[in-house]
Amino acid sequence: MPVPDDAAGLREELVELRRSLHREPELGLDLPRTQEKILAALDGLPLEITTGKALTSVTAVLRGEGRPGGPRPAVLLRADMDALPVQEETGLDYGSRIPGRMHACGHDLHVAGLVGAAKLLAARRAELPGDIVLMFQPGEEGDGGAQLMIEEGVLDAAGERVAAAYALHVFSTGLPRGTAFTRPGTILSAADEAEVTIRGRGGHGSMPHLARDPVPALGEMITALQAMVTRDLDAFDPAVVTVGSVHAGTAANVIPETATLKATIRSFSEDAHRKVRAGFERVVHGIAAAHGVTVDLDYREQYPVTVNTPGEAEFALGTARDVFGDDRVFESPRPVAGSEDFSFVLQRVPGAFVFLGACPPGRDPATAPMNHSPLAAYDDAVLPGAAALLTELAARRLATA
């Protein structure tokens, strides 16, 4: 039976698993209930399963039997597992039961899709000319779980370094349900965070000349950082600097001792990544000096640029067209400004990251609440397609390895 037909037969159990995960979201690197549900869903399959030491990950290896002798290639499929510290407001009957936590980014669908792929691939074990590594990863939302799993050996879990790696991510907005896209080269931006503490000398608001006011320096930094981006970087290799948090003072007539800003920085190439950091540091230190204040800068590089291997991206597009149809798959003309720690995997092995539309019926993809929103909702109907796509990516790639 064709893979999509078999996947359709799994729909009910995949929906049940996804909704169970959605009701009990967990955060960060420690996801014991999520891990428990994944292990239960995989129980009975011919898998070699290990769990993480530094995090509650699950790594499962399926040994194919289609090539009894010679080299054994391996392919990796990844799903992230963690939720977000968001209070759910969807009103769904399977909504989060844990206050302040929500699967607002669709990782519950990713897990269910990969479990479905495990079942489909296990049923085809006799035909597989190599091995499949299933990577269930905690801590994608800022905790670098992929890097920790790499350090614990996930890329070599089958005994040899995997020949390729694939992951997919659902969108609650922007795409019609069941529509997929990716692109060769950069698919997602790098993500950095910066916290700037400006240290002046406090005083009375009526006599600023006796103080060293950090607030004007903070204001100049915000505008100068925007100018820096437009003047230091190539318009065709851009970066984004967003100051999302600003704090200074307690009263109108008090000049504070300190002022702070926090920013997220996105870039789409290693060259732009290097330039925007250098420019950021130059701006905040230069303005601080001009105002006679000092500055403490904590600049943290979080996730690197996610770069699809060109050949693997073309392969993923072709496979997706066979699964979903030519009219539901396209090559994106530009990257997405979000970031992913699957980037750490793609720094080490060839592969591709694919997006899948999961906007529910009755919502306009152009205006539906986006990923990370407390109103974000996803259509369970995409789960069989997600499982089928992951299955075909792994099986077809093994056949050519």
Secondary structure, 3 states (H helix, E strand, C coil): CCHHHHHHCCHHHHHHHHHHHHHCCCCCCCCHHHHHHHHHHHCCCCEEEEECCCCCCEEEEEECCCCCCCCCCEEEEEEECCCECCCCCCCCCCCCCCCCCECCCCHHHHHHHHHHHHHHHHHCHHHCCCEEEEEEECCCCCCCHHHHHHHCCHHHCCCCCCCEEEEEEEECCCCCCCCEEECCEEEECEEEEEEEEEECECEECCCHHHCECHHHHHHHHHHHHHHHHHHHCCCCCCEEEEEEEEEECCCCCEECCEEEEEEEEEECCHHHHHHHHHHHHHHHHHHHHHHCCEEEEEEEEEECCEEECHHHHHHHHHHHHHHHCHHHEEECCCCECCCCCHHHHHCCCCEEEEEEECCCCCCCCCCCCCCCCCCCCCCHHHHHHHHHHHHHHHHHHHHHC
